[in-house]
Amino acid sequence: MNSIITTTASNSTLTMSSREIAKLTGSTHDNVLKTIRGLIKKGVVSGNETPYIHPQNGQTYKEFHLDYRNTMVVTSGYSVELRAKIIDRWIELETKTTIQITDSGNLNATPKPKRPRKPPMLATFKTGYGIAKELGLDDNQAASHAGRYCLNKCGENPLPALGLDSRPTPTEANYYTVTELGKEIGLSGQAMNKLLIEQGYQAKVSGGSSSAAYEPTEKGKPHARIFDEVRKGGRGSQQALKWKHVIVSLLHPFTKTPA
């Protein structure tokens, strides 16, 4: 089948052939021609029959080339699924912008797609931050999600370049990982997590990653905070549970480490 959507040098109007309509809707070309001729007779569709030569038998037949409006009118009686096929085909061919100049030789031109321009990073970050705040996130979480928003829109997360991979809240005491705190009482991070569970400060979350596999219990919430952290390389973020230093004093009596 030859080019379906064409344009002529005289009117530059995109059209779809009646043969393509028949192919997409699973109808016969004769039935499509009958429908078009009937609608033209009623004055609701405009179009002229044009000849085409069948590539297999060399015979000359008639067809119509309809613009978008007339194509939609012709297919208005079809099912929603079939009309969707017609619309999708138009979108596909218009996106490719394949042009055939029919009255000045067979010249096909496919323009190179323009590279999308990246939006300004600062404005993008502010937009993402504002959206996150509207959703009720605190400053720390909003900044993390704004960084991820920049990564998706601009291809870069500015937070790692600023040294802000992890952002503790400025209104609370410092928070530490279980590995950092465990060193003070001779326990590994794994042993600290186990002890925190035994003493009722945290619970294990099923299906979580190693950095977010725990959450504080009601007993542990006054001493813990879940942080949004940027992953290495700036691609995505993860959550990490950290603790105030006071948790060392609270857990030390339950260890074998001398005071």
C-alpha positions in Angstrom: 0.0 0.0 0.0 1.3 3.4 -0.9 1.6 6.4 1.4 -1.6 6.8 3.4 -1.3 10.3 4.8 -0.2 12.7 2.0 0.1 16.3 1.2 0.0 18.2 -2.1 2.1 21.2 -2.9 -1.1 23.1 -3.7 -3.0 22.8 -0.4 -0.7 21.1 2.1 -3.6 19.2 3.6 -3.0 15.9 5.3 -5.4 13.2 4.1 -6.2 9.5 4.7 -7.2 7.2 1.9 -10.4 5.2 1.9 -8.3 2.1 1.4 -6.5 2.8 4.7 -9.8 3.3 6.5 -11.0 -0.1 5.2 -7.8 -1.7 6.3 -7.9 -0.3 9.8 -11.6 -1.0 10.4 -11.6 -4.5 8.8 -14.2 -3.4 6.3 -14.1 -3.9 2.5 -13.0 -1.0 0.4 -16.3 -1.2 -1.5 -18.3 -0.7 1.7 -16.2 2.3 2.7 -16.6 3.8 -0.7 -20.4 3.3 -0.4 -20.4 5.0 3.0 -18.4 8.0 1.7 -20.5 8.5 -1.4 -23.7 8.4 0.7 -22.4 11.0 3.1 -21.2 13.2 0.2 -24.7 12.9 -1.3 -26.1 14.1 2.0 -23.7 17.0 2.0 -22.0 16.2 5.3 -18.7 15.0 3.8 -16.7 16.5 1.0 -14.2 14.7 -1.2 -13.4 13.7 -4.8 -12.8 10.3 -6.2 -9.3 9.8 -7.5 -7.8 6.9 -9.5 -5.2 4.6 -8.2 -3.4 1.6 -9.9 -3.5 -1.7 -8.0 0.1 -2.8 -7.6 -0.7 -6.5 -8.2 -3.0 -6.6 -11.2 -2.3 -3.2 -12.7 -6.0 -2.3 -12.8 -7.2 1.3 -12.2 -9.7 1.8 -9.3 -11.3 4.7 -7.5 -10.5 5.9 -4.0 -11.0 8.9 -1.8 -8.5 11.0 0.2 -10.1 12.6 3.2 -8.9 15.2 5.6 -9.1 14.6 9.4 -12.6 16.1 9.8 -14.1 14.1 7.0 -12.4 10.9 8.1 -13.9 11.3 11.6 -17.3 11.9 10.1 -17.1 8.8 7.9 -16.0 6.6 10.8 -18.5 8.1 13.3 -20.8 5.1 12.9 -18.1 2.6 13.7 -17.4 1.2 17.1 -15.3 3.1 19.7 -12.5 0.6 19.3 -12.4 1.1 15.5 -12.5 4.9 15.8 -9.7 4.7 18.3 -7.6 2.8 15.7 -8.2 5.6 13.2 -7.2 8.3 15.7 -4.1 6.5 16.8 -3.0 6.0 13.2 -3.4 9.8 12.5 -1.4 10.6 15.6 1.3 8.1 14.6 1.7 9.4 11.1 1.5 13.1 12.1 4.2 12.5 14.7 6.5 10.9 12.1 5.7 13.9 9.8 6.3 11.8 6.7 5.4 14.0 3.7 4.8 12.9 0.1 4.6 15.6 -2.5 2.3 14.1 -5.1 2.3 16.7 -7.9 6.0 17.4 -8.1 7.6 14.0 -8.1 8.0 11.3 -5.5 9.8 13.3 -2.8 9.6 11.8 0.7 11.1 13.9 3.5 11.3 13.0 7.1 12.6 15.9 9.2 14.9 15.1 12.0 13.2 15.3 15.4 14.3 18.3 17.5 16.1 17.5 20.7 13.9 18.6 23.6 15.3 21.6 25.5 15.9 20.9 29.2 14.0 23.3 31.6 16.1 25.5 33.9 17.1 23.5 37.0 16.4 26.2 39.6 12.9 26.8 38.4 12.3 23.0 38.1 13.5 22.5 41.7 11.2 25.2 43.0 8.3 23.7 41.2 9.0 20.2 42.6 9.6 21.6 46.0 6.3 23.5 45.9 4.3 20.5 44.8 5.9 18.4 47.6 5.0 21.0 50.2 1.4 21.2 48.9 1.2 17.5 49.5 2.1 18.0 53.2 5.7 16.9 53.2 8.2 18.5 55.6 11.1 20.6 54.3 13.5 17.6 54.3 11.2 15.3 52.4 10.2 18.1 50.0 13.8 18.8 49.1 14.5 15.1 48.4 11.5 14.8 46.2 12.3 18.1 44.4 15.8 16.7 43.7 14.2 13.6 42.2 11.8 15.8 40.2 14.9 17.6 38.8 16.5 14.3 37.8 13.4 13.3 35.9 12.9 16.7 34.2 16.5 17.9 33.7 18.5 14.7 33.9 20.4 15.8 37.0 19.8 15.9 40.7 21.4 19.1 42.2 21.5 17.9 45.8 24.6 15.6 45.6 26.6 18.4 43.9 25.7 20.6 46.9 26.8 18.0 49.4 23.2 17.5 50.6 22.9 13.8 50.2 21.3 13.6 53.6 19.5 16.5 55.2 18.8 16.2 59.0 16.1 18.5 60.4 17.6 21.7 61.8 15.1 21.8 64.7 16.0 18.5 66.3 19.1 16.9 67.8 21.6 15.1 65.6 20.6 11.6 64.4 22.9 8.6 63.8 22.8 5.2 62.1 22.7 2.1 64.2 26.2 1.3 62.9 27.6 4.6 64.2 25.9 4.2 67.6 26.7 0.5 67.9 30.5 1.2 67.8 30.2 3.0 71.2 28.9 -0.1 73.0 30.7 -2.7 71.0 27.8 -3.9 68.8 27.5 -4.2 65.1 24.7 -2.5 63.2 22.9 -5.9 62.9 23.2 -6.5 66.6 21.9 -3.0 67.3 18.8 -3.6 65.2 18.1 -6.8 67.0 18.5 -5.1 70.4 16.2 -2.3 69.4 13.5 -4.8 68.4 14.0 -6.8 71.7 13.6 -3.7 73.8 10.5 -2.5 71.8 12.0 0.6 70.1 11.6 -0.6 66.5 9.8 -3.2 64.4 10.9 -5.0 61.2 9.0 -4.0 58.0 8.3 -7.0 55.8 9.5 -6.5 52.2 11.6 -3.5 53.0 15.1 -2.8 51.8 18.0 -3.0 54.2 18.0 0.7 54.8 14.3 1.0 55.3 13.5 -2.4 56.8 12.7 -1.0 60.2 10.3 1.6 61.6 10.1 3.0 65.1 7.4 1.8 67.5 5.5 4.2 69.7 8.2 3.7 72.3 10.9 4.5 69.8 9.3 7.4 68.0 10.5 10.1 70.4 14.1 9.0 69.7 14.0 8.2 66.0 13.5 9.8 62.6 13.1 8.4 59.1 15.3 10.3 56.6 14.9 10.6 52.9 18.4 10.2 51.4 19.7 10.5 47.9 21.2 7.3 46.5 24.8 7.3 45.3 25.0 8.9 41.9 21.9 11.0 42.6 19.5 8.5 40.9 16.6 8.1 43.2 16.2 8.2 46.9 15.9 5.8 49.8 14.7 6.0 53.4 16.9 5.4 56.4 15.9 5.1 60.1 18.3 7.1 62.4 18.4 7.6 66.1 19.2 10.2 68.7 22.4 9.6 70.7 20.3 9.0 73.9 19.3 5.6 72.6 22.9 4.4 73.4 22.2 5.1 77.1 18.8 3.4 76.9 20.2 0.3 75.4 23.5 0.0 77.2 22.1 -1.7 80.3 20.9 -4.6 78.1 24.3 -5.3 76.6 27.2 -7.2 78.0 29.5 -4.2 77.5 30.9 -2.8 80.8 29.6 0.7 81.6 
